[in-house]
Amino acid sequence: MNRISFTVLAAAMALAPLLGKAQSFPEKPITFVVPFAAGTATDQIARALGNQITAETRQAVIIDNRAGASGFIASQNVAKAAPDGYTVLITTNTTHAANEHLFKKLPYDPVKDFAPITGLGKGGQIMVVEPNFPAKNVAEFLALAKKEPGKYSFGSGSSSSRMAGELLQQMADIKLLHVPYKSNTLAVTDLLGGQISMMITDTATGLPQVKAGKLRALGMSSASRSPLAPDVPTIAESGVKGYEMGYWFAAYAPAKTPSSVVSRLNELLVKAAKSDAARAAFYEPTGTEVFTTSPEEMAKFQAGESQKWGRIVKSAGIQAE
């Protein structure tokens, strides 16, 4: 056997155990760690995809909600988990694009501590108030805010929600009081009770409340109107020209997870996201766009998003905490 043939054979023998491991994966339940509370959009997409993966592999997918601290708790948990593919972070731009610009020090590195698996979805947000709030549309809300700077507040339970409010202040030249929450669902609860004036939240969280008559929609943060709420104008067309703010979902494994296992997880998650069942359970009801990538594409997308969120934070004059 010549040297080249021996080298090829040795490489194939070294790769064989990894290939076998990937082909048999998963052999036990997978845990999806979610940085936000049950009922949030991230929780909903995790459950929808988990159900499909269970149907595909006959292995349970456990949803582990670790809400709080702007996603620090969940991200740190996955970063320190065994790199075997059985612990996956289902997260958003909050933990992997915004936090590094909002906090002076993170207990995790959004790049070095994780192996990107795939993007999962993209969506817009909805600006909502409680039904008795005096403003009936975005223009009226802005008029009230300009008349009495600092009187009105906005709540947020994610970086996307917070940045949407910060960007509105910046572009509309108004001053609002920011009230932070552990999750958007908790902020909605206080909005329903009149403790805060307004919030811009993901459609999965806000739109059901609007359709139930518990909240009033003022505008959409996306560039175009949502097919789920075609009568609700965008914030941009309501007088804040150029306004646009969205969010995305993605999946990450701990760093050093074997590439063969990451590829298998990518295969499972992409297939689940594109399934009719997941579309019916999450994507269509929430107006979320299916957004899947290769691990390499997700890494490049994340890098670009981090730069974009950094610019927004800087322009808003937000000091890192």
C-alpha positions, -999 to +999 in steps of 0.1 A: +000+000+000+015+033-010+017+063+013-013+082-002-036+051+000-025+046+037-033+082+045-067+080+029-075+047+047-063+062+081-085+092+076-115+071+067-110+049+098-108+080+120-140+094+105-160+062+106-169+065+143-181+101+139-202+092+108-217+063+127-225+085+156-242+111+134-262+085+115-276+070+148-282+104+164-303+110+184-302+079+206-318+097+236-340+127+243-328+161+232-332+192+253-341+225+237-331+253+261-352+285+256-341+318+271-377+331+275-408+320+294-434+296+283-459+311+258-433+334+242-427+332+204-393+315+211-410+289+233-437+283+206-413+277+178-392+254+200-422+233+208-434+232+172-400+221+159-395+197+188-428+179+180-416+174+145-382+161+155-399+136+179-422+124+151-391+120+128-367+103+153-391+088+179-370+105+206-385+131+230-375+167+228-376+184+262-383+221+264-363+237+292-374+274+297-347+293+315-360+328+314-344+359+328-312+380+328-317+389+291-310+353+281-278+350+301-290+320+321-300+299+291-270+308+270-246+301+299-263+267+305-259+256+269-223+270+266-213+248+295-232+217+284-216+186+270-208+191+233-227+160+222-257+175+204-282+167+231-285+203+244-295+229+219-302+266+224-333+278+206-328+316+207-331+350+190-310+380+182-313+390+218-286+366+230-265+364+198-265+399+183-278+425+208-266+415+242-229+421+234-237+457+227-261+462+256-239+448+284-203+455+293-197+419+302-214+387+292-211+354+311-208+337+277-193+345+243-219+345+216-194+334+190-167+313+207-190+293+230-214+281+203-216+261+171-243+276+148-268+250+135-293+269+114-316+299+113-352+291+121-374+321+113-378+358+109-407+381+119-419+416+125-434+431+156-466+448+165-471+481+185-500+476+210-518+495+237-547+486+260-581+494+244-589+524+266-556+542+258-564+576+242-544+571+211-561+552+183-531+551+159-494+557+158-497+594+148-519+601+179-496+582+202-466+603+189-486+635+194-493+625+230-457+616+237-444+649+222-469+669+242-457+653+275-422+640+272-414+611+297-450+607+308-457+576+287-438+543+290-430+512+269-423+477+282-400+451+267-391+415+275-365+410+248-338+430+230-359+431+199-388+446+218-366+471+236-347+482+204-380+487+186-391+511+213-357+528+214-356+532+176-391+547+177-380+573+202-349+581+181-367+584+148-399+601+160-380+624+184-401+615+215-391+605+250-406+575+267-398+557+299-385+522+293-397+494+317-378+461+313-393+426+319-380+391+319-402+382+290-427+398+266-456+379+280-450+395+315-449+429+298-482+422+281-497+413+314-488+447+328-499+464+296-533+447+300-534+460+336-525+496+326-491+496+344-473+506+311-485+526+282-473+507+252-451+479+239-438+467+206-438+429+208-435+399+185-467+391+166-469+356+182-473+373+216-493+404+207-515+395+178-537+369+197-544+396+224-554+420+196-577+395+180-593+387+214-600+424+218-578+428+248-553+450+231-554+475+203-529+474+175-514+507+164-488+496+139-464+470+125-426+473+129-420+455+096-414+471+062-447+458+049-481+450+065-486+416+079-509+392+061-524+383+095-534+419+102-537+436+068-557+465+083-529+475+107-505+500+089-468+499+094-451+524+117-432+536+087-464+545+067-479+560+098-454+589+098-421+575+109-405+571+075-379+544+072-388+527+105-382+489+105-374+465+132-377+427+132-364+396+150-350+362+141-348+328+156-318+304+154-304+272+169-270+267+185-251+238+200-222+241+224-188+248+209-168+217+199-199+197+191-187+174+163-195+188+129-212+155+119-236+160+148-242+196+140-250+186+104-275+160+116-291+186+139-292+210+109-309+183+088-335+176+115-343+213+123-345+224+086-368+195+078-389+203+108-391+240+100-402+233+064-428+207+075-465+214+070-472+207+106-447+233+119-461+258+094-496+252+107-486+252+143-463+282+144-452+299+112-485+307+096-505+317+128-477+341+139-468+355+105-432+342+109-411+336+077-393+303+075-356+311+076-332+282+074-294+282+067-263+260+067-242+263+099-217+284+079-244+307+066-258+312+101-223+322+114-220+349+086-256+361+092-250+364+129-219+385+123-237+409+101-266+412+125-243+419+154-228+448+135-263+461+127-275+459+163-243+476+174-251+506+152-287+508+165-275+507+201-249+534+195-274+556+175-299+553+203-273+565+228-278+534+250-250+530+276-240+494+282-251+481+316 
